[in-house]
Amino acid sequence: DCTRLPLLKGGDFGFTGHHAGSFLALLSTVHTLSFLMKLYRVVSAAYVKQ
């Protein structure tokens, strides 16, 4: 388990469990992707309106 620790971002958030860290990293990745998609739609819509 010690070898898998650097791959997970759980330690940065203060979580002690491997599952909590990997779940939080996955959740943050999903949130970032959805935010980028929303931002892309807004920017493209604004660009088309010009």
Backbone torsions as a table, in degrees:
resi	resn	phi	psi	omega
1	ASP	NA	-27.7	-178.7
2	CYS	-67.0	-27.8	-179.0
3	THR	-76.0	-25.8	-178.9
4	ARG	-84.6	-12.8	-173.5
5	LEU	-61.6	-44.9	-179.0
6	PRO	-62.8	-25.2	-178.8
7	LEU	-72.6	-25.3	-177.3
8	LEU	-95.6	145.6	-179.9
9	LYS	-92.9	7.7	-176.0
10	GLY	-61.3	-33.4	-178.5
11	GLY	-64.4	-30.0	-178.6
12	ASP	-69.3	-28.7	-177.0
13	PHE	-91.7	-4.2	178.3
14	GLY	88.3	10.8	177.3
15	PHE	-82.0	141.8	-177.7
16	THR	-93.0	-24.0	-176.2
17	GLY	-90.7	145.4	178.4
18	HIS	-67.2	-39.8	-177.3
19	HIS	-66.6	-40.2	-179.8
20	ALA	-65.9	-40.4	-179.5
21	GLY	-66.1	-45.1	-179.1
22	SER	-67.7	-37.4	178.9
23	PHE	-65.5	-40.5	-179.3
24	LEU	-68.3	-39.1	177.9
25	ALA	-64.0	-41.5	178.2
26	LEU	-64.6	-41.3	-179.3
27	LEU	-64.1	-43.5	-179.9
28	SER	-66.0	-34.8	178.1
29	THR	-65.9	-42.9	178.9
30	VAL	-63.4	-43.3	179.0
31	HIS	-62.5	-40.7	-179.9
32	THR	-65.4	-42.1	-179.7
33	LEU	-65.0	-42.8	-180.0
34	SER	-66.7	-37.0	178.3
35	PHE	-65.2	-41.2	179.1
36	LEU	-65.3	-37.0	178.4
37	MET	-65.9	-42.5	178.0
38	LYS	-63.5	-43.3	179.9
39	LEU	-62.6	-40.9	179.7
40	TYR	-63.8	-41.5	179.5
41	ARG	-64.5	-43.1	-179.4
42	VAL	-64.2	-44.6	-179.0
43	VAL	-66.1	-42.4	-179.7
44	SER	-66.8	-39.2	178.3
45	ALA	-65.2	-42.3	178.8
46	ALA	-66.1	-35.4	179.9
47	TYR	-68.7	-37.6	-179.1
48	VAL	-69.7	-34.6	-177.8
49	LYS	-67.8	-25.4	-178.0
50	GLN	-68.1	NA	NA
